[in-house]
């Protein structure tokens, strides 16, 4: 082979390797899990969503979650109906979204298996309201995949979610949220 052909083949290989490495900077899932609970005086309200979309950019630490509100599942169908119609008004506000950043992203080695503690800051949009939120979490790197988990508390009143007076003593304004996602390298 001539020198130019060898050089061309090597150049193509390097470009493909660089593109492959760049694609691995972003991690993605459409099957993340969010659970929330609100423990009231009489009843605890709990729901789970198993179709959470999450994108994480390992270079910048940017992280984004999105969830369709009607995807939350409750143990009681009536709770699910009240949640969607009376509280979060899912037809009017169909999704919730978090956009933020891992503040200590430089402390996470995305190429080395291990568990890393992270601090996340960003904006949560729910029920048409956007508020600043912060949370601690963990990212576990294993075999090129990421397991991201975090817990946070929000107040329904911060997002203009009204609790009807007839059930106000049964419910808490505080919502405990747990997020867990297994992210894989985004294929481009």
C-alpha positions, -999 to 999 in steps of 0.1 A, spaced: 0 0 0 11 34 -7 19 59 21 -11 81 12 -35 52 14 -22 41 48 -23 77 60 -59 80 48 -70 47 65 -53 58 98 -70 93 95 -104 77 90 -99 53 120 -89 83 142 -120 103 132 -143 73 139 -126 67 173 -130 104 182 -167 104 171 -172 73 192 -156 89 222 -177 121 218 -209 100 217 -199 84 250 -199 118 267 -237 117 268 -257 91 286 -294 85 282 -325 65 293 -362 65 286 -369 40 314 -359 59 346 -379 56 378 -394 83 399 -413 76 431 -429 102 453 -447 100 486 -465 124 509 -472 112 544 -503 127 559 -520 123 592 -544 97 580 -529 84 547 -497 81 528 -499 89 491 -474 71 469 -469 69 432 -443 55 408 -433 64 372 -412 40 352 -408 60 319 -386 89 329 -364 103 303 -329 114 314 -299 128 296 -265 134 313 -235 150 296 -204 137 314 -182 165 300 -203 194 314 -223 177 341 -255 190 326 -284 167 335 -320 168 324 -351 148 334 -386 149 318 -417 130 329 -453 129 316 -475 135 346 -502 110 336 -476 82 338 -476 81 376 -492 50 389 -510 48 422 -522 19 443 -557 33 442 -573 44 409 -592 72 426 -560 87 439 -546 86 404 -577 104 390 -576 131 417 -538 136 412 -543 142 375 -575 162 376 -575 181 409 -539 185 419 -514 187 391 -539 193 363 -522 170 339 -542 181 309 -531 217 314 -496 209 326 -487 176 310 -451 172 320 -426 180 347 -390 188 339 -357 192 357 -327 210 341 -296 213 361 -260 205 366 -238 183 387 -219 209 406 -189 186 414 -188 169 381 -150 169 380 -150 145 409 -168 118 389 -146 95 367 -171 83 341 -145 59 327 -137 41 360 -161 18 379 -170 32 412 -196 51 432 -194 89 434 -213 113 456 -227 143 436 -244 176 443 -270 187 418 -284 222 413 -311 232 389 -346 242 381 -377 220 385 -407 229 365 -440 214 378 -476 226 375 -465 256 354 -441 269 382 -403 268 380 -382 268 412 -346 263 421 -338 230 437 -307 213 451 -301 176 460 -273 152 468 -271 120 449 -249 91 438 -236 81 404 -224 45 401 -202 37 371 -202 0 361 -192 -15 328 -197 17 309 -232 23 322 -243 48 349 -267 43 377 -279 77 389 -299 81 421 -311 111 442 -337 121 468 -352 155 473 -381 172 491 -404 198 476 -435 216 489 -467 214 469 -474 250 478 -442 262 461 -457 249 428 -492 263 434 -507 228 439 -537 234 461 -549 209 487 -587 211 490 -599 220 525 -618 187 529 -587 166 527 -561 192 540 -557 175 573 -551 141 556 -523 153 534 -489 168 538 -476 198 518 -442 180 517 -434 156 488 -405 132 491 -391 123 457 -367 95 448 -351 93 413 -332 63 400 -320 59 364 -297 34 346 -281 54 317 -263 40 288 -240 58 263 -261 77 238 -257 63 203 -253 89 177 
